Structure formats: structure tokens, C-alpha cells
């Protein structure tokens, strides 16, 4: 008790902290300034039952405040993410993806936590849970219910005639039709989150905590210390030359706009966000160049891509059609109009998700497993196979770092090139004569 009284007398002089007795425990409380999120007074608190330990805790907390190494806010991670997202400088598609990951995975797990409670260990455990099951279940058997409302668990079976499926997909009711296509209220099966997705979540958290350090909310970034999730080995699967021909022919059959879009992505390797952000100001048909604006580029770097004569002719024909369509409305096609738009006046860009879905459906109808981004792999692979130097290929794709990303991610292994390499080495020697 004497030690306790000495500490209390010392604290009355400094007015920076207290040791309060609460029943059988001692609570150490140190003033640490004003919370930048809540605007309230910020205190560091810890409890113990030992008087000497309370004094050591007090000394440690005061040292943290003096060294400015304590968490500067008692706000939650969820509130901080809401504050940070509007300031995060990324393109629209990346922002949408980040918001989805934050809503589905980060906030349910970490949103209610305070900053000081999120340690490298907490992050690594979070990543491990996602790698086991994206729902972060406890591993015990359970039922995945179709609704949160009171209901009777049963299998609801739907089979709609072609073209009769109602808008919005599933219906929470007993279907009167015979057959089955949807099974609801079924036993839970763990579905691991893809390693690439977990890595993206780590990058989101790393960027968020880095902002917290810059804003003086945190003393250090826990994501810098946490073990980064395993980076998946890139396995690009571009369409073959025969498949690419089928894809572009099928696209032309669906209309000039769609055929031009698929053609342009195939010959330039542009990203989805880049091609959909193109306006007629970005293309110089007389000089045969196309400019990708820095705001639509993932690397925020403007670049210029040369166009071959066939592509120039395709774009000229497509522009003529766009001008005629707008002229029918009594308008004139503006140079600032989007090249690819479902709007009659081309004043709104196409929906990225709609373009992705349409491409996937087209490939499925052809019996080809592919996606729009695979055309970027196709462009890189074909150019490198044709002998175009790596720096030029990286420049066309918008890759920095001298082409390291181009080789690691986008250049697929080609069997025909590998056979040519085998011939080169095999031709250097003559086969030894048999000794028999």
C-alpha cells in the first residue's frame, strides 16, 4: 500500500496518469492527447492485481506517450476505413474491388477492432482463416440459410423454361414448377479464398495502415511486419491462335461495336478500364496512334500505342458508323464522346462488368474457357514469340520495371517456341555412331 500511495503522490504532480483501485484490481490510466477520429480525450489503459506491476505499467505507458509510439485513436478500424477510402488514389475499377473486399472480408473480421488491437499476429491469423474458408467458419457443421428471416429449412427447387427465369435470380418461395436448378438451405462447405485475393486484401490493409501512420493515428504499420500471404505463381492462359480467330469472328457477328472492342483489346493488350475510357480524342487515325490517358491507366502513366493499318481501317469504319448513328438523332459526334458506349449519343462509357459478362458468355458459346483479361496475355505472348523485344512489349502493355512483370505474369509458355528452341540446341551437335 505504501508503494501505491507514493505513486499516487507522484502522479498528482504530473497529472498525466493515475492508478485506480477497482475491487481487487488496479487500473492504470495515462492521458495521451485528443483522439483525431472521435475528438475525445484519449487514454491508455491496462489492469493488474500487483502494485509493483502497476507502477511498471505506468512507467511503460508514459514512455510510449513520450516516444509517440502509442496508437493515437481508440476509434475502430471500420470507421477508419470509411475515412480512408475517399482519399485512396486508385482507378474506378480498383476502388470498386477494394470496397467489395472491405465489405465482405475486412470489416466483418477487423471492423470492430481498435487500432492497438490489430497486431501482425492478428493479421496473419486473419489471412490463415480466409485461406481455410472465406466465411471464416469455426469448422463445425452448419446450414447455410437462404434468408435471415424466420423460415422452414427445406430444399427449394427451381427449373424455369428457357428465357423465363425471373429478374433477380432466386426467389424465396416454394416453386410450383417441377424440376430443380437451385438448391437452398444446404450444408455449409468451406470454400478457401484464392491466394491472389488474400494478397489483394493484404495490400489494401497495408495501404490503409500506411495512411494511418502518415496521419499520426498509428506509430507503425502492422502489415509491414506481418508475413505477407503467399503470392500465387502466375499461370497465364491466353487463347491459342485458333481460339483467338474464333473469338474475334464471333465478336464481329455480334455487331461492329463489339467486334471493334474485342479486336482492339486483342491487338493492343489494353486493360478493360483503359479501353472503356477511350474517347475519340485519344486516337489519331491519320498518324496511326492511340493514347492511353494516365487517369485510366493502372500505373497512372500516359502512354502512346502504335496502330497497324488494319486496325486503323477498323476504327475508321467504326467511327463512320458512330457518326451516322448520332446524326440520325440530329446531333454531331463529339471528339470527347466515348468510343465504346451503349448510349445513343456516346456520352456514357460501357459498364465494365457488363462487358466482362458478355465476353464470357460469348466464349462459353464457343466452348472456350477464357476471359477478357486473357487477351492481354495473348498480346504479350504473341509479341514475345514473334521476337519483339521485351522493353517494347512492356511499353505497349503499360508495365514499369523494364519488363519483369511482363515476363513473370503475362508471357505464357508456348509449345511451338519450345520446339524451335530444342531444334536450335540439337542442331549444334551430330549424333554419335552406335558402338554395336
N, C-alpha and C positions, 0 to 999 in steps of 0.2 A: 504493500500500500504506500510505503514511503516513496518508492520509485515513481509510482503513479502521481503522487502529489507534486513531486519535483518536476515531472514532465508537464503537468498542468500549469504550474507556475511559469515555466519557460515558455509555454505556448501563449499565455496571456500577454507576454511581452511582444511576441512576434505576430500574433493574430493571423497566422497563416494556416493553422490546423488545430484539431482537437482530438483527444482520445476520450470517448464517451463510454460509460459502462451501461450496457443494456442486458439486464439479467445477469447471466453468468459469463457473458462475453464482453469484449472490449472492441468498440468500432473506431477505427482510425479514419479521420476525415480531414482532407487537405484542400484548401481553396486553390483552383488552377485557372482562374480567369473567367471570361464570358464565353459561353457556347456560341459559336458562329452560326449554327443552324437554328437553335431554339431561342437564342438571345438571353437565356437564363444563366445564373451563376453556375459554374462548373466545379464539381468537387471530385476528387479521387477518394475512393472508399475501399477499405479492407477490414476484415474482422479477425479476431483471435481470442483465445482464452488466457494467454500468458502475458503478463505485464511487460516483461523484458522484450518479448517478441513484438508487442505493440509499439514499443519505443523504436525497435529496429525498422518496423514497417513505416513508422512516421518519418524516420530519417531517410529511408529509401524513396518514399513518395515526394518528400520535399526536394530530394536531389533530382528526381525526374522532372519536377516543375522547373527547378533552376536550370537544368540542362536542356529543357524544352524537348524532352523525349517521350512525353506522355500523349495519349490521344486527346485531341483538342475539343472533341464533341462527344456528347452522350446520345446524339441522335442515332437513328437506325440506318442500316445500310440501304434499306428500301427508300427512305427519304433522300438519302444522299445520291442514289442512282437517278431519282427523279430530278434532282438539281443538276446533275452532271450531264445527262443525255442531251439537253438542248445545246450544250456548249461543245459537244463532241463533233469534230470536223470530219465527217465521212460523207460518201455519196448516199443518195436516197435508198438504193437497194441494200447497202450495207447497214444503214440506220434501221431499216425495217427488219432485217435479220437480227440485229443486236436487240431490238425491242422484243422480238419474239423469244429469243433465248433468255432474256432477263425476266420476261413474264412467265415462261414455262418452267425454268430451271433455277435461276439465280434467286429471285425473290422468294419462292416457296422455301428454299433452304437457308438463305442468309438474310433475307429482307428484314426480319425482326431482330437481328443481332445488332449489338453496338460495335463500334469500330475496334475497341480494345479487345473484344472477344474473338475477332477474326484473326487467327494466327496462321502461320504456314501449315501447322498440323491440321487445322480446321479445313483449309483449302484442299490439302491432299486427301483428306477423308471424303470430302465432297466429290472430288474427281473420281475416287475409287467407287463411291456409291453409284455415280452415273454410269461408270463402266460396267457395273454389275446389273443395274436396272435403271432405266430412265425415269421411272416413277419413284425411285429411292425407297422401295418397299422393304419391309423387315424380314422378308424371306418366308413368312408364314403364309399358308394357303388362304386365299380370299377370293371374293367375287368382284369383278369389275362391273359395276351397275351402269345401266344406260342413262339414268337420271338421278339427280339428288333428291327428287320429290318422293314422297311415300308411294310405293308401288309393290306389286306382287312379282317376284322374280320368276321369269319364265323365258323360254326361247320364243322370240317373235320372228316369224319367217316371212320374208317378202320375196316375191318374184313378179316383177312388172313386165308387161308386154313391151316390145321394142318401142322406144320413143314415148312411153307412158310413165316413166319414173318421175315422181313429183319433185318440184323445185325444192332445194334444201336437203335432198338425200333422205336420211332415215325419218321415220315418223314414230312418235312414241304412242303407239296404239296397237290393238290387236288387228292384224291384217286379215281381211276376209278372203283374199285370193289364195289360191293353192300354191304350193311350192316354197322355195327358200333361197334367198341370196344373202340375207343379213342375219347374223346370229348375235343376240344381245344378252346382257347379264350373264357373261360367261366367266369361267375361272380365270384368274389372273395368270399370265405368263410373262416372266421377266424378259424384257427386251433391252439389251445393252445399248447405250447411246454410242454412236460411231466415234472412234478416236478423233477424227477430224473435227467433229462438233464439240467434243470436250476441249480440244485445243483452242477452238474459237472462243469458248466460254472463258478459258484461262486468259486469253488476250483481252477480252472485254474487262475482266476483273483487274488485270494488270494496268490497263489504261485508266480505269476508274480510280484505283488506289494511287496511281501516279498523280492524278489530278488532285486527290485529297492531300497528298504531300505538298504539291505546289500551293494549294490554298491554305496550308498550315492547319489542316484538320488532323493529319497524322504525321508522326515523326519519321516513319519508314514505310515502305511498300511491302506488305507480307507476300505478295505474289512474286516478288523478285527472289525471295528466299525459298518459297515452296518449290518442290520438284515439279517441273513442267510435265504435263501429260505427254505420253508417248506420241511422237509425230508419225502418222501413218506413212508407209512407203508409197510414193506416188505410183499409180498404175494407170497411166493414160490409155484409154481405149477408143482411139479415133476410128471412124468408119473406114473400111477399105476403099480402094479406088472404085470398085464396082458398086459398093453400097453408096458411096458419095454420089455417083452418077444417078442411081435410082432415087436418092433423096432429092436432088436438085430437079430432076424431071417431074417428080411428084409435086414439088412445090410450084413449078410453072403451071401445072394443070389446075392448081387451086387459085390462080389469078396472078396478074402481073405484079401487084404489090408484094404478095407473099413470096413469089418466085424471086423477085429482086432482093428482098431482105435475106433470104437463105443464101442466094448467090453471093451477096456482098460479104456476109459473115464467113462463108467458105473460102473466098479468095483473099480476104484481109486478116482473118483471125481476130476480128474485133470482139470485145466483150459485149454482153447483152445490153448493159446500161449505156455503152458508148454508141452502139448502132441505133438505139431507140432515141438517143438525144440529138442525133444528126438533124440539121436543118439544111436548106438549100444554100445557105451562106457558107457552109462548111465544105462544099465540093466545087472544084474548079474543073469543069468538063473540058475546057479548051486546053488547059495545061496538063490535065490528067492527074490531078492530086486531090486528096481528101484530107481535111484537117480535123483532128480529134481534139475537142476543147479540154482544157485542163480540169474544168469542173466536173466533167462526166468521166474522166479517167480515174481509175482506181489509185494510180500513183500521183495524181494531181499534176501531171506533166503533159503539156501540149505536144503533140507530135503530128507529123505530116506523112501520109502514106501515098506512094505512087500507085496509080491505077493502070492496068493494061488496057489495050484498045477495045477488047471485047467487053470489059466491064464498063468502059466509058459509053459504048453503044447501048448497053443495057440501061444505064442510068439516063441517057438521053431519051430513049423510048419511054421510060417510066415517067420522066418529067413531063413529056408531051401529054401523056395520059392524065397526069395530075392537073396540068393547066387546063385541059379540056373539061375535066370534071368540075373544077372550080368555076370555069367560065359559064357553065350551064346554070350556076347559081347567081350569075350576074356579078361575080367577083373576079379579082385577079390574083393569081398565085403569088404570095409574098415570098421574098427570098428568106425571110425569117420563119417560114412555115416548116413544120416538121416533115422530113422525108417519108416517114412511116407513121401513118395516123389513120384511125378509123373515123375520124371526124370529117365531114364533108368539106370543111374549109381548112383542114390540116392544122388546126390551131392547138390540138392536144396530142401528145405522144401516145403510142400504144401502151397498154398495160403490160409490164414485164412478165407477170405471172400468166397472163392470157397467151402471150407469145410462146412461153415455155411449154404450156399445156398443149397448144396447137401443134407445136413441133413434135412433142412426144407422141401425140395421137397419130400424127402422120407416119412416124417411124414404126409405130405398132402395127398400123395397117399394112406396112411393107414387110413386116416380120423382122424388123431390125431393132435391136436393143441399143438405143442411143439417146443423147440429149443435146440441146443446143450448144452447150459448152464444149462438147466433143468436137465440134467443128473447129474450135480454136486449137485443139490438139492436132486435128487433121492438117491444118495450115502449117503448124510448126514442123510436123513430121515430114510432110511432103517437101517443104523448102530445104530442110537439112538433108534429106535423101537426095535431092536434086543437086546438092553441092553448094547451096547458098551459104555464105559464111555466117557463123554464129552471131556475130555482132549485128549484122543486118537483120537477121531473123528476130533477135531480141528487140531491136528497134521498132520493127513493124508491130510486134506484139505489145510493145509498151513496157518491157521488162528492164529494170535497172540492174546494176551489178555485173555488167559485162556478159550476160547470158547464162549465169549459173542457174537461175530459176527456169530458164527455157529448157536446158538440158535435163534438170532434175525432175521437172514436173510434166512438161508438155511434149517432149520428143519421145515418141513411142518406139520401141524396138521393132525393126522391120525385117522379116524373114528374107526378102529378096536382097536387101542390102547386106545382110549377114552372109548370104551365099556368095555374093560378089567378093566380100572380104575373104572368105575361105578360098576362093579361086586365086586371089592375089597372092596369098601366102603359099598355097600349094604349088603354084607355078614357079616358085623360086628354086625348087629342087627337082631332081629326077628320081624316079622310083628305083631303089636298089634291086639288083638282079637276085633272083631266088637262088639259094645255095643248093637246092635239090635238083 
